[in-house]
Amino acid sequence: MSVDSVVAIGWDVLKSCVVVPVKRGFGYVISSKRFANDLRGEVENLENEVQRVKILADQARYNVRELHGVFTMWEESAEKALKEARDLLGDFEKATKTCCYGTLPNPKCRYQFSRKAVGKIEVIKRLAQKCSEFRELNDICSSAPAPGNVAAPNPARREGKDAIRSTATATTSVFSASTSLKLRNDGVLESRALMIRNVMDALADDSNSVVGIHGMGGVGKSTLLADIKSRIREEKSFDWVAEADVSENPDIKKIQGEIADALGLTDIRNKEYVSGRAELLHKRLKEESENKKVLIILDNLWKGLDLKSVGIPCGRDNKVVGCKLLLTSRDRLVLRRGMRCDKAILLHVLVEQEAKRLFETMVGGKVHVEFEHLVDEALRKSAGLPFLICAMAKLFIDANLSELNDALNQIELSADGDISAVINDVLRLSYDGLESEEAKNLLKLCAAYGVSKPSVENLVRFGYGWGIFQKDSSMKEARDRLNRLIYTLQASSLLLDNGEADGFKIHDLVRDFVSRFILRDHPLLLLKDKVTLATQLQKERLKNCMAICFPYIDMKELPEELDCPELRIFLLFRNNESLEVPDSYFNSMRKLAVLNLTSIRLTRSSTPFQLSENLHTLCLQSCSLEDVAILGKLKGLQILSFRGSKIQLLPKEIGQLVELRLLDLSHCSQLKIIEPDVLRSLIKLEELYMENSFDQWNAVEQTPTTNVSLLELNHMKNLSTLHVSIPNPNVLPGRGEQFQVPYRFRLEPGTYPRVQVPQFLEPGTYPSKSGT
């Protein structure tokens, strides 16, 4: 071996063992600030990723799902790495200390910091890269509920329902209220403030698991609940608060949905049957109540509610377990016997001074002196009922003396003090004061719906089919008009604001008034239970009947074929599994315009619709249909909904419904085939909904075509709303092809490319195969 070779080898050894480490060491000292900045950047990046997946993890926990082991290990590693990095960055302050009395930097501290920072930067980079695998909910958890406990933090608010979080234990209400009868600064009458304190004290008492409020209709029970919820929010007495409206005819699915929304339990929407939804809700409530305080508010109970059917944990005697219940009802016995209420509190009518103060607040101040005697008369006839006081007060707005005299003369107070006659007289004045026939018809439709909180979307669809809106109105115009009509009815106290952005309530007193007096000649039959079927379904009543509603009655079979030649609206809502419709069941209903069926089974031999020539709205919700093609004979259909129904094929016959404005195929999970040219034939269609439904779009270049293509939508020139799933990028148009997106275009979660939440795209844009 030559000397040169020996020298070269020796230099390589010296360089690798001495020079490189020394150079690296000097770099650690000199570039410590750069290493600190790099570490801060990586920490910030990982913190953002942790925050992103925390949203997914919370959602998984809300839905009682089991997290994958690989994700929980990553979570623990990320938390540990971030803590160590933050501690190390804190130590960097020590690395900036000086030695030699402040004239030189401390090289030892800087060296030690930089050396550790390099290792942490690599660890954090790997964790951030691993986090990129956790993009969607199913990436971090299984779809089945977890078998173990769940500790879930609360969302701030979810879909208008309060989710209130606090680490504080329940305490008694600490606010003090004067017993003087005046309106407090927070807008709550003093007598009501004392009631709120009593209810809060009762809820804070560990011996009470069920607290109830009872009082006559119109006394303000629901309003009091809203004030109690505000106080709970202020005092942070409960970790979770959920509220549901029960009403005279309970819609179990809706009650479950309202409670689940407050808990962030979104998976309940994927459960088709009440029993499955109840099981999931029960599991979540049981696990939450083990270490958190949960309050469920059930408003407007008319009879005992089976808590087990809803999914609220309870014993065999229907006594709630784990959670606390706050209930309202007109009947004290419903609370005590039906719901095993521990403390039932009576809500009284307002005393004279409070009634007058509320009246003045509603009219915007004290009335003119010449009207004062009329105010006294109005308050006397209102009998302290806030519902009546508010309705009376609105009669005084922009009215002259003669108009008020005439109005009050029409309100008769019976000798025995029966307030029902006064209520009906006041409502009659409010109804007659409506200038819009559309508003009056909408009120009739709300009454026909049979529940306290009708679905606004269903009202649009039913109202469009019944002809409430101007002829040839677009769906958007109908929606705008409906909102305006709701506002008009609320201004007349015929509908109530329920505190939600797009919601409202119809008071039981108003619904009863409409069915008994407004629709006297053309009856509205609300078949509330099995007992009323025989008494209500009399031939003489059916001959002139305008609307029939079966609001969530547990029936084994439909009543025998009904002879209703004047019937316009038939609504059947059910909580349980399907029952069968007899052949030709609706044949006598030649004028039927709106038909809603829930959980109905239609066999291939059934022909219940063949003679419904005037049918404009057909909603088949959660139904089982063997033959959809028969619906192609309903040439006058404008609204058609299969939402949640079991259908596998949308046949070519549906393309004959050329008057169709809205088609809803949402949640039809079994729908796999939409025959080519069906959608393009619906030339007047304005709204197409396909959420969680059909996604087997035909690829543009695929031949022969076996399914509908996205390009087919270009022929639907009136389409303004499209909700759709597109999981396969190959079905999207290429760059040389144009896909005209309607004004409101929603891509569902799981669509290609992946999106975290449904999003609306601007008109004229579309997601390409190569990007967003």
C-alpha positions in Angstrom: 0.0 0.0 0.0 1.4 3.3 -1.0 2.0 6.3 1.3 -0.6 8.3 -0.5 -3.2 5.6 0.1 -2.4 5.5 3.8 -2.6 9.3 4.0 -6.0 9.3 2.2 -7.4 6.6 4.5 -6.1 8.4 7.5 -7.6 11.7 6.4 -11.0 10.0 5.8 -10.9 8.6 9.3 -9.8 11.9 10.8 -12.5 13.7 8.9 -15.3 11.4 9.9 -14.3 11.0 13.5 -13.0 14.5 14.3 -13.6 17.1 11.6 -17.3 16.4 10.9 -18.3 16.1 14.5 -16.4 19.2 15.4 -18.0 21.0 12.4 -21.4 19.7 13.4 -20.8 20.8 17.0 -19.9 24.4 15.9 -23.0 24.4 13.7 -25.1 23.5 16.8 -23.7 26.4 18.6 -23.7 29.0 15.8 -27.2 28.0 14.3 -29.1 27.4 17.5 -31.6 30.1 16.7 -32.3 28.6 13.3 -32.9 25.2 14.9 -35.3 26.8 17.4 -37.3 28.5 14.6 -37.4 25.2 12.7 -38.7 23.4 15.8 -41.4 26.0 16.4 -42.5 25.7 12.8 -42.8 21.9 13.1 -44.6 22.2 16.4 -47.1 24.6 14.9 -47.7 22.3 12.0 -48.3 19.2 14.2 -50.6 21.3 16.5 -52.7 22.1 13.5 -52.9 18.5 12.5 -53.8 17.5 16.1 -56.6 20.1 16.2 -57.9 18.8 12.8 -58.1 15.2 13.9 -59.5 16.1 17.3 -62.7 17.1 15.5 -62.9 13.6 14.0 -62.0 12.0 17.4 -64.7 14.0 19.1 -67.2 13.0 16.5 -66.3 9.4 17.0 -66.7 9.7 20.7 -70.1 11.5 20.4 -71.2 8.5 18.3 -69.9 5.9 20.7 -67.5 4.5 18.2 -64.3 2.5 19.0 -61.1 4.3 18.0 -58.5 2.3 16.1 -55.5 1.3 18.2 -53.1 2.9 15.7 -54.8 6.2 16.1 -54.9 6.2 19.9 -51.1 5.4 19.9 -50.5 8.2 17.5 -52.5 10.6 19.7 -50.4 9.7 22.7 -47.2 10.0 20.8 -48.2 13.4 19.4 -49.2 14.7 22.8 -45.9 13.5 24.3 -43.8 14.9 21.4 -45.5 18.3 21.6 -45.0 18.5 25.4 -41.3 17.6 25.1 -40.8 20.1 22.2 -42.5 22.9 24.2 -40.3 22.1 27.2 -37.2 22.1 25.0 -38.1 25.5 23.5 -38.5 26.8 27.0 -35.0 25.6 27.6 -33.8 27.6 24.6 -34.1 30.7 26.8 -31.4 29.2 29.0 -29.3 28.7 25.8 -29.4 32.4 25.2 -27.8 33.2 28.6 -24.4 34.7 28.5 -21.2 34.0 30.3 -18.2 36.2 31.1 -20.4 38.7 32.8 -22.7 39.1 29.8 -20.2 39.5 27.0 -20.3 36.0 25.3 -23.0 33.5 24.6 -23.2 30.2 26.5 -22.0 27.7 23.9 -22.6 24.6 26.1 -26.4 25.4 26.5 -26.7 26.2 22.8 -25.0 23.0 21.7 -27.1 20.8 24.0 -30.3 22.5 22.8 -29.6 22.3 19.1 -28.6 18.6 19.3 -31.9 17.7 21.0 -33.9 20.0 18.7 -32.7 18.1 15.6 -34.0 14.9 16.9 -37.3 16.4 17.9 -37.8 17.9 14.5 -37.5 14.5 12.9 -39.9 12.9 15.3 -42.5 15.6 14.8 -42.2 15.5 11.0 -42.9 11.7 11.1 -45.9 12.2 13.3 -47.3 14.9 11.0 -46.7 12.7 8.0 -48.5 9.8 9.7 -51.5 12.1 10.5 -52.1 12.6 6.8 -53.5 9.1 6.8 -56.3 10.2 9.2 -58.5 12.2 6.7 -62.0 10.9 7.4 -64.0 9.5 10.4 -63.6 5.9 9.2 -59.8 6.3 9.1 -59.6 6.6 12.9 -62.5 4.4 14.2 -64.8 1.5 13.4 -68.4 2.2 12.2 -69.8 0.1 15.1 -70.4 1.5 18.6 -67.7 1.0 21.1 -68.2 -1.5 23.8 -66.5 0.5 26.5 -67.0 3.9 28.2 -66.9 7.2 26.3 -65.7 10.5 27.7 -66.7 13.1 25.2 -66.3 16.8 25.4 -69.2 18.9 24.4 -69.7 21.0 21.2 -70.6 24.6 21.9 -73.8 24.4 19.9 -75.1 21.9 17.4 -78.0 22.5 14.9 -79.8 24.9 17.2 -79.7 22.6 20.2 -77.9 23.6 23.4 -75.0 21.5 24.5 -73.8 23.1 27.8 -70.6 22.0 29.3 -69.4 22.6 32.9 -67.1 21.0 35.4 -69.2 22.5 38.2 -71.5 20.3 40.3 -75.2 21.2 40.5 -75.9 24.0 42.9 -79.1 25.7 43.9 -80.0 28.8 42.0 -78.2 31.8 43.5 -80.0 34.7 42.0 -82.2 36.7 44.2 -85.5 38.2 43.0 -87.8 40.7 44.5 -91.3 39.6 45.0 -92.6 42.9 43.6 -94.6 42.4 40.4 -92.6 44.0 37.7 -90.7 43.1 34.6 -87.0 42.4 35.4 -84.1 43.8 33.4 -83.7 40.4 31.7 -87.3 40.5 30.4 -88.6 37.8 32.8 -91.7 38.7 34.9 -91.0 38.4 38.6 -93.5 35.7 39.2 -91.9 33.7 36.4 -88.4 34.4 37.9 -89.6 32.9 41.1 -90.9 29.9 39.2 -87.5 29.5 37.5 -85.8 29.6 40.9 -88.1 26.9 42.2 -87.5 24.6 39.2 -83.7 25.2 39.4 -83.8 24.3 43.1 -85.8 21.2 42.3 -83.3 20.1 39.6 -80.4 20.7 42.0 -81.9 18.4 44.6 -80.3 15.0 44.3 -83.6 13.3 45.5 -85.4 14.5 42.3 -84.7 12.8 39.0 -87.9 14.0 37.3 -89.2 17.6 37.7 -92.5 18.6 36.0 -94.3 21.9 35.2 -98.0 21.7 34.7 -100.7 24.3 33.9 -103.5 25.1 31.5 -103.0 25.6 27.8 -101.6 29.1 27.0 -100.2 29.8 30.4 -96.6 29.9 29.1 -95.0 26.6 30.0 -92.9 26.4 26.8 -91.8 30.0 27.3 -90.8 29.3 30.8 -88.7 26.4 29.6 -86.7 28.7 27.3 -86.0 31.0 30.3 -84.9 28.0 32.4 -82.5 26.9 29.6 -81.0 30.4 29.6 -80.5 30.2 33.4 -78.9 26.7 33.1 -76.5 28.1 30.5 -75.5 30.9 32.9 -75.1 28.8 35.9 -73.5 25.8 34.0 -75.6 23.4 36.1 -75.5 20.5 33.5 -72.9 19.2 31.1 -75.5 18.3 28.5 -78.9 19.7 27.9 -81.2 18.3 25.2 -84.8 19.4 24.4 -87.5 17.7 22.4 -91.1 18.6 21.7 -93.4 15.7 22.3 -96.9 17.0 21.5 -100.2 15.2 21.4 -99.1 12.6 18.8 -95.4 11.8 19.6 -93.1 11.4 16.6 -90.5 9.1 18.2 -88.0 9.5 15.4 -88.1 13.3 15.7 -87.8 13.2 19.5 -84.8 10.9 19.1 -83.3 13.2 16.5 -83.6 16.3 18.6 -82.0 14.7 21.6 -79.2 13.2 19.4 -78.5 16.5 17.7 -77.9 18.1 21.1 -75.4 15.3 21.9 -73.7 15.4 18.6 -74.8 11.8 17.9 -74.9 12.1 14.1 -74.7 8.3 13.5 -78.4 8.1 14.5 -79.3 9.4 11.1 -78.0 6.1 9.6 -80.4 4.0 11.7 -83.6 3.3 9.8 -85.8 1.9 12.5 -86.9 3.4 15.8 -85.5 0.4 17.8 -82.0 0.8 16.3 -82.0 4.5 17.0 -83.2 3.9 20.6 -80.4 1.4 21.2 -77.7 3.8 20.0 -79.2 6.8 22.0 -79.5 4.6 25.1 -75.9 3.6 24.9 -74.7 7.2 24.6 -76.9 8.6 27.4 -76.0 5.8 29.7 -72.2 6.3 29.2 -72.5 10.1 29.4 -74.5 10.0 32.7 -71.8 7.9 34.4 -69.5 10.9 34.7 -71.5 13.9 33.5 -74.7 15.6 34.4 -77.3 15.2 31.7 -80.7 17.0 31.5 -83.4 16.0 29.0 -86.3 18.4 28.5 -89.5 17.0 27.2 -92.1 19.7 26.3 -95.8 19.3 25.8 -96.7 15.8 27.1 -100.3 14.8 26.7 -99.9 11.3 28.0 -97.1 9.1 29.4 -94.2 8.7 27.1 -92.4 5.3 26.9 -88.8 6.3 27.6 -87.5 3.0 26.5 -88.9 3.4 23.0 -87.1 6.7 22.7 -83.8 5.4 24.1 -83.7 7.2 27.4 -82.4 4.9 30.2 -85.2 3.9 32.5 -86.4 1.2 34.8 -89.3 -1.2 34.4 -91.6 1.4 35.9 -90.6 4.0 33.2 -88.6 5.9 35.8 -85.6 7.6 34.3 -82.1 6.3 35.3 -78.9 8.3 35.3 -80.2 11.4 33.5 -82.6 14.0 34.9 -85.9 14.9 33.1 -87.7 18.3 33.0 -91.2 17.9 31.7 -94.2 20.1 30.9 -97.9 19.0 30.6 -101.4 20.4 31.0 -102.2 17.4 33.2 -100.6 16.8 36.6 -101.6 13.2 36.5 -99.6 12.7 33.3 -96.5 13.9 35.1 -97.1 11.9 38.4 -98.5 8.7 37.1 -97.2 8.4 33.5 -93.7 9.8 34.1 -93.2 9.1 37.8 -92.5 12.8 38.5 -90.8 13.5 41.8 -91.8 17.1 42.0 -94.7 18.7 40.0 -94.9 22.5 40.0 -98.1 24.4 39.0 -97.6 27.4 36.7 -100.3 29.9 37.6 -101.8 32.6 35.3 -100.4 36.1 35.6 -101.8 38.4 38.2 -103.3 41.8 37.2 -100.2 44.0 37.4 -98.0 41.5 35.5 -100.6 41.0 32.9 -100.9 44.7 32.3 -97.1 45.1 32.1 -96.8 42.3 29.6 -99.6 43.9 27.5 -97.8 47.2 27.5 -94.6 45.5 26.5 -96.3 43.8 23.5 -97.9 47.1 22.2 -94.6 48.9 22.6 -95.5 51.1 25.7 -98.5 52.5 27.4 -101.6 53.0 25.3 -103.3 56.3 24.8 -105.5 57.5 27.6 -108.7 57.1 25.6 -108.0 53.4 25.1 -107.3 52.6 28.8 -110.8 51.3 29.6 -110.5 49.0 26.6 -107.2 47.7 27.9 -108.8 46.9 31.2 -111.6 45.0 29.4 -109.1 43.1 27.2 -107.1 42.1 30.2 -110.2 41.0 32.1 -111.2 38.7 29.2 -107.6 37.4 28.8 -107.8 36.0 32.3 -104.1 36.2 32.9 -103.1 33.8 30.1 -100.0 35.1 28.4 -101.1 33.5 25.1 -104.3 35.5 25.1 -102.6 38.7 26.4 -100.2 38.7 23.5 -103.0 38.0 21.0 -105.1 40.8 22.5 -102.3 43.3 22.5 -101.7 42.8 18.8 -105.3 43.8 18.1 -104.4 47.3 19.6 -101.5 47.9 17.3 -102.5 50.5 14.6 -106.2 50.2 15.5 -108.7 53.0 16.1 -111.3 53.3 18.8 -114.2 52.0 16.8 -112.2 49.0 15.6 -111.2 48.0 19.1 -114.7 48.4 20.4 -116.0 46.2 17.7 -113.3 43.6 18.3 -113.9 43.4 22.0 -117.6 43.2 21.5 -117.1 40.0 19.5 -115.2 38.4 22.4 -117.7 36.9 24.9 -116.7 35.8 28.4 -119.0 33.0 29.5 -120.9 33.3 32.8 -119.1 30.3 34.3 -115.7 31.8 33.4 -114.9 29.2 30.7 -111.9 30.7 28.9 -112.1 28.4 25.8 -114.8 30.6 24.2 -112.6 33.7 24.7 -109.7 32.0 23.2 -111.6 31.0 20.1 -113.1 34.5 19.7 -109.7 36.1 19.9 -108.3 33.6 17.4 -111.2 34.2 15.1 -110.4 37.9 15.1 -106.8 37.2 14.3 -107.8 34.8 11.6 -110.3 37.2 10.0 -107.7 39.9 10.1 -105.5 38.0 7.7 -105.7 39.7 4.3 -103.9 36.8 2.5 -105.8 33.7 1.5 -102.4 32.0 1.1 -101.7 32.7 4.8 -105.1 31.2 5.8 -104.5 28.1 3.7 -101.0 27.7 5.2 -102.6 27.8 8.7 -105.0 25.1 7.6 -102.1 23.0 6.3 -100.2 23.4 9.6 -103.3 22.3 11.5 -103.7 19.3 9.2 -100.1 18.3 9.8 -101.2 17.1 13.3 -98.0 18.0 15.3 -96.8 21.1 17.1 -93.6 21.6 15.0 -94.3 20.9 11.4 -91.4 20.3 9.0 -90.8 23.5 7.0 -89.5 21.4 4.1 -92.7 19.3 4.1 -94.9 22.4 4.2 -93.2 23.6 1.0 -93.8 20.3 -0.7 -97.4 19.9 0.6 -98.3 23.5 0.0 -97.0 23.4 -3.5 -99.0 20.4 -4.3 -102.2 21.8 -2.7 -101.8 25.0 -4.7 -101.2 27.5 -1.9 -98.7 29.4 -3.9 -99.2 31.3 -7.1 -99.6 29.3 -10.2 -96.3 28.4 -12.0 -94.2 29.6 -9.0 -90.7 28.2 -9.0 -89.6 26.2 -6.0 -87.4 29.0 -4.8 -90.3 31.5 -5.1 -92.5 29.0 -3.1 -89.8 28.8 -0.3 -89.5 32.5 -0.1 -93.3 32.9 0.0 -93.6 30.3 2.7 -91.1 32.1 4.9 -93.1 35.3 4.4 -96.4 33.7 5.2 -94.9 32.1 8.4 -93.8 35.6 9.5 -97.3 36.9 8.8 -99.0 34.2 10.9 -96.5 34.8 13.7 -97.2 38.5 13.7 -100.9 37.6 14.2 -100.1 35.2 17.1 -101.5 32.2 15.0 -98.0 30.7 14.9 -95.3 30.9 17.5 -91.5 31.4 17.2 -89.8 28.4 18.6 -86.4 30.0 18.9 -84.8 28.2 16.0 -83.6 30.0 12.8 -86.1 28.5 10.4 -88.6 26.9 12.8 -91.9 27.7 14.4 -94.7 26.1 16.4 -98.4 25.9 16.1 -100.1 26.0 19.5 -102.5 23.2 20.4 -105.2 25.9 21.0 -104.8 27.2 17.4 -104.8 23.8 15.8 -108.0 22.9 17.7 -109.6 26.2 16.7 -108.8 25.6 13.0 -110.2 22.1 13.0 -113.3 22.9 14.9 -114.3 26.3 13.5 -112.5 27.2 10.3 -112.9 23.7 8.7 -116.4 23.1 10.1 -118.0 22.6 6.6 -115.0 20.8 5.2 -113.7 18.8 8.2 -110.1 18.2 9.1 -109.9 14.7 10.6 -107.0 14.3 13.0 -107.1 10.6 13.9 -105.2 10.8 17.1 -105.6 7.2 18.4 -107.3 3.9 17.7 -110.4 4.9 19.8 -111.2 7.9 17.6 -111.0 5.9 14.3 -114.6 4.6 14.7 -116.1 7.9 15.8 -114.4 10.1 13.3 -114.6 7.9 10.2 -118.3 8.3 9.8 -119.6 8.3 6.2 -121.4 11.7 6.6 -118.1 13.3 7.8 -116.0 11.7 5.2 -118.2 13.0 2.3 -117.1 16.6 2.9 -113.7 15.9 4.5 -110.9 18.1 3.2 -107.9 16.6 5.0 -107.1 13.4 6.9 -104.1 13.0 9.1 -102.9 9.9 10.9 -100.2 11.5 13.1 -98.0 8.6 14.5 -100.7 6.2 15.4 -99.7 2.6 16.1 -101.9 0.7 13.7 -101.7 -2.9 12.5 -103.6 -2.1 9.3 -105.3 0.9 7.6 -109.0 1.4 8.1 -111.2 0.0 5.3 -111.4 1.9 2.1 -112.6 5.5 2.7 -115.1 7.3 0.5 -113.8 10.8 0.5 -114.8 12.5 -2.8 -113.7 16.0 -1.6 -110.4 15.0 0.1 -107.4 17.1 -0.9 -104.8 16.0 1.6 -104.0 12.6 3.1 -101.1 12.4 5.6 -100.0 9.2 7.3 -97.0 9.4 9.6 -95.8 6.3 11.5 -93.0 5.4 13.9 -92.9 1.6 13.3 -92.3 -0.8 10.5 -94.4 -0.8 7.4 -98.0 -1.8 6.9 -99.6 -2.7 3.6 -101.9 -0.5 1.4 -104.9 -2.3 0.0 -105.4 -2.2 -3.8 -107.3 0.8 -5.1 -107.3 2.4 -1.6 -107.3 6.0 -2.9 -109.6 5.4 -5.9 -112.5 7.4 -4.4 -110.3 10.4 -3.7 -110.5 11.9 -7.2 -109.5 15.4 -5.9 -106.6 14.2 -3.8 -103.7 16.7 -4.4 -101.2 15.8 -1.6 -100.4 12.3 -0.4 -97.8 11.5 2.3 -97.2 7.9 3.3 -94.6 6.8 5.9 -93.4 3.2 6.4 -95.8 1.7 3.9 -95.3 -1.5 2.0 -96.4 -1.4 -1.7 -96.3 -4.7 -3.4 -96.1 -5.3 -7.1 -99.8 -6.1 -7.3 -100.9 -2.9 -5.5 -102.5 -0.2 -7.6 -103.5 2.5 -5.1 -102.6 5.5 -7.2 -103.9 4.7 -10.7 -107.0 7.0 -10.5 -105.4 9.9 -8.6 -105.3 12.2 -11.6 -105.1 15.4 -9.6 -102.2 14.3 -7.4 -99.5 16.9 -7.4 -97.4 15.9 -4.4 -96.5 12.3 -3.5 -94.1 11.7 -0.6 -93.2 8.1 0.1 -91.0 8.2 3.2 -89.2 5.1 4.4 -91.5 2.9 2.3 -90.9 -0.4 0.6 -91.7 -0.4 -3.1 -91.5 -3.4 -5.4 -92.6 -1.5 -8.6 -91.8 2.2 -9.0 -92.8 2.1 -12.7 -96.5 2.4 -11.9 -95.9 6.0 -10.7 -95.2 7.0 -14.2 -99.0 7.2 -14.8 -99.3 10.2 -12.4 -98.7 12.8 -15.2 -99.7 15.7 -12.9 -97.0 15.1 -10.3 -94.9 18.1 -9.4 -93.3 16.9 -6.2 -92.1 13.3 -5.8 -90.1 12.0 -2.8 -88.7 8.5 -2.1 -86.7 9.7 0.9 -85.4 6.8 2.9 -87.4 4.2 0.8 -86.3 0.8 -0.3 -86.0 1.1 -4.1 -83.4 -0.4 -6.3 -84.3 1.0 -9.7 -85.6 4.3 -11.1 -87.1 3.1 -14.3 -87.7 4.9 -17.6 -91.4 5.4 -16.8 -90.5 8.1 -14.2 -89.2 10.1 -17.2 -92.9 10.6 -18.2 -93.4 12.9 -15.2 -92.6 16.0 -17.2 -94.4 18.3 -14.8 -92.0 17.3 -11.9 -90.4 20.2 -10.1 -88.7 18.4 -7.2 -87.4 14.8 -7.0 -86.0 13.6 -3.7 -84.0 10.3 -3.7 -82.1 11.0 -0.5 -81.1 8.1 1.8 -82.3 5.5 -0.7 -79.3 3.3 0.0 -80.4 0.4 -2.2 -80.8 2.6 -5.3 -78.2 1.3 -7.8 -79.7 2.0 -11.2 -81.2 5.1 -12.7 -81.9 4.2 -16.3 -80.4 6.5 -19.0 -82.4 9.4 -20.2 -84.8 9.4 -17.2 -83.4 12.6 -15.6 -82.9 14.5 -18.8 -86.6 13.9 -19.6 -87.6 15.8 -16.5 -87.4 19.1 -18.3 -89.1 21.2 -15.6 -87.1 19.7 -12.6 -85.7 22.4 -10.4 -84.5 20.5 -7.4 -82.8 17.0 -7.2 -81.7 15.5 -3.9 -79.6 12.4 -3.8 -77.8 12.6 -0.4 -76.5 9.2 0.9 -78.1 7.5 -2.1 -77.3 6.7 -5.7 -73.6 7.1 -6.7 -73.2 4.7 -9.6 -72.8 7.3 -12.3 -72.0 6.1 -15.7 -68.5 7.0 -16.9 -68.5 9.5 -19.7 -66.6 7.2 -22.1 -68.4 4.0 -21.0 -70.4 2.1 -23.7 -73.0 0.8 -23.7 -74.5 3.1 -21.1 -76.0 1.1 -18.3 -76.7 4.0 -15.9 -77.3 7.7 -15.9 -74.3 10.0 -16.7 -73.5 13.3 -15.0 -73.6 15.0 -18.4 -77.3 14.1 -18.6 -77.9 16.9 -16.1 -76.8 19.5 -18.6 -80.1 19.0 -20.4 -82.1 20.0 -17.3 -82.1 23.7 -17.9 -84.3 24.6 -14.9 -82.2 22.6 -12.4 -81.2 25.1 -9.6 -80.5 22.7 -6.7 -78.5 19.5 -6.9 -77.3 17.4 -3.9 -75.2 14.5 -5.1 -72.4 12.0 -4.2 -69.6 11.4 -6.7 -67.2 8.8 -5.2 -65.6 7.8 -8.5 -63.4 10.4 -10.3 -63.8 8.6 -13.6 -67.4 9.7 -14.0 -66.5 13.3 -13.9 -66.3 15.2 -17.3 -63.0 15.6 -18.9 -61.4 19.0 -19.6 -63.0 19.1 -23.1 -66.5 18.6 -21.7 -68.6 21.0 -19.8 -70.6 20.2 -16.7 -73.0 23.0 -15.9 -73.4 23.1 -12.1 -76.6 24.6 -10.8 -76.7 27.5 -8.4 -76.9 25.3 -5.3 -74.6 22.3 -5.7 -73.7 20.2 -2.7 -71.1 17.5 -2.7 -71.7 14.9 0.0 -68.9 13.7 2.4 -67.0 10.9 0.8 -67.3 12.4 -2.6 -64.2 12.6 -4.9 -62.2 14.6 -4.2 -62.5 14.1 -0.4 -64.2 17.0 1.4 -64.5 17.3 5.2 -68.0 18.8 5.1 -70.7 19.3 2.5 -69.9 22.4 0.4 -71.7 24.6 -2.1 -69.7 25.4 -5.3 -70.1 28.5 -7.3 -72.2 28.4 -10.4 -70.4 27.2 -13.5 -67.6 25.3 -11.6 -67.0 21.7 -11.2 -64.5 19.4 -9.5 -62.0 18.0 -12.1 -60.4 14.6 -12.1 -57.1 16.1 -11.0 -58.0 18.5 -8.3 -60.7 20.3 -6.3 
